[in-house]
Amino acid sequence: MNIFSTILQKLGIGKASEEVKAAPSAEVTAAEAAADAARVQAMAKATQEAKVNAAARTVAPGAIPAAPKPTRPAAISVVDVVAKLETLSKAHPELDWKVSIVDLLKLLEIDSGFTSRKDLAIELGCPADTMADSARMNVWLHKTVLQKIADNGGNIPANLLD
């Protein structure tokens, strides 16, 4: 598994988090139940639309087929990353995840050594000239990791993405 996937998994974001979730607790909030119901409805609607679109593509010989109806991509559910990281920060108040990639990785219990950070930078496409200076690489990494977390459904505040 690559380093960024590990970050997403530790934050409970995306497919990686769904694969490692523990058995659901008996307590389900009304919001969770409503969200689950909405997901089920959306899946049922998408299945029905797929059937209709497939039926529309089956046309009589010589007939002009109808153009397929465009479909929307599935919505990404938002994960409260800030709340998760703030909760983790209570046990480690010396770590400032909002400023430091090293502290963010330490908070998530991921190797924060130079080699791991360099591997993460390569994985995320850091420019070579930025990688030549470890301080610049760290700043680039921090900003890029937060942006990619946001791109994958994490609620990163705009002031941390600037």
SVG drawing of the C-alpha trace seen along z (x, -y; Angstrom):
<svg xmlns="http://www.w3.org/2000/svg" viewBox="-38 -31 57 38">
<polyline fill="none" stroke="black" stroke-width="0.4" points="0.0,0.0 1.4,-3.4 1.9,-6.1 -0.9,-8.4 -3.4,-5.5 -2.3,-4.8 -3.0,-8.4 -6.5,-8.2 -7.1,-4.9 -6.0,-6.3 -8.4,-9.2 -11.3,-6.9 -11.5,-8.2 -12.4,-6.4 -12.3,-2.7 -9.4,-1.9 -11.3,-2.9 -14.4,-0.8 -12.2,2.3 -10.9,2.0 -13.9,0.8 -14.8,2.7 -18.2,4.2 -20.8,1.5 -22.0,0.6 -25.5,1.2 -26.0,-2.6 -26.7,-4.4 -27.5,-8.1 -30.5,-9.4 -28.1,-11.2 -26.2,-8.0 -29.4,-6.2 -30.6,-8.9 -27.3,-9.0 -27.5,-5.2 -31.0,-5.4 -30.0,-8.1 -27.1,-6.0 -29.4,-3.0 -31.9,-5.2 -29.2,-6.6 -27.9,-3.2 -31.4,-2.0 -32.0,-5.0 -28.6,-4.5 -29.5,-0.8 -32.9,-1.7 -31.3,-4.4 -28.8,-1.9 -31.6,0.5 -33.5,-2.2 -30.4,-3.3 -29.7,0.3 -33.3,0.7 -33.0,-2.5 -29.9,-1.3 -31.9,1.8 -33.5,0.4 -35.2,1.9 -33.1,2.4 -32.9,-0.9 -34.1,-3.0 -32.0,-5.8 -30.9,-5.1 -31.5,-7.8 -28.4,-9.5 -27.5,-8.1 -28.6,-10.2 -25.6,-11.7 -25.2,-10.5 -23.7,-12.3 -20.6,-10.9 -21.3,-9.5 -20.9,-12.1 -17.9,-11.8 -19.0,-11.6 -17.2,-14.2 -15.1,-13.0 -14.5,-15.3 -10.7,-15.2 -10.2,-18.2 -12.2,-16.6 -10.3,-13.3 -6.9,-15.1 -7.9,-17.4 -8.9,-14.4 -5.6,-12.7 -3.8,-15.9 -5.2,-15.9 -2.9,-13.0 0.0,-14.7 -0.3,-18.5 3.3,-19.0 2.4,-18.0 1.1,-20.7 -0.5,-18.9 -1.8,-22.2 1.8,-23.4 4.1,-20.4 4.0,-17.3 6.3,-15.5 3.8,-16.2 0.8,-15.1 2.5,-11.8 3.5,-11.3 0.0,-12.0 -1.3,-9.3 1.4,-6.9 3.1,-6.8 6.8,-6.9 7.8,-10.5 11.5,-10.0 13.2,-11.7 13.1,-8.6 9.3,-8.1 8.7,-11.8 10.8,-11.6 8.9,-8.5 5.6,-10.3 6.8,-13.4 7.7,-11.1 4.3,-9.4 2.5,-12.7 4.6,-14.2 6.8,-16.7 9.0,-18.7 12.7,-17.7 13.9,-21.2 11.6,-21.3 12.8,-17.8 16.4,-19.1 15.6,-21.3 14.1,-19.3 12.5,-22.3 10.8,-23.3 9.8,-19.6 8.2,-19.5 6.2,-22.7 5.1,-21.3 4.2,-17.9 2.1,-19.4 0.1,-21.6 -0.3,-18.8 -1.3,-16.1 -3.9,-18.4 -5.2,-19.3 -5.4,-15.6 -7.2,-14.8 -9.7,-17.5 -10.0,-16.1 -10.9,-12.7 -13.6,-13.9 -11.8,-15.3 -13.0,-18.6 -9.8,-20.6 -10.4,-24.3 -9.6,-26.8 -7.0,-28.6 -4.9,-25.4 -5.1,-25.0 -3.7,-28.4"/>
</svg>
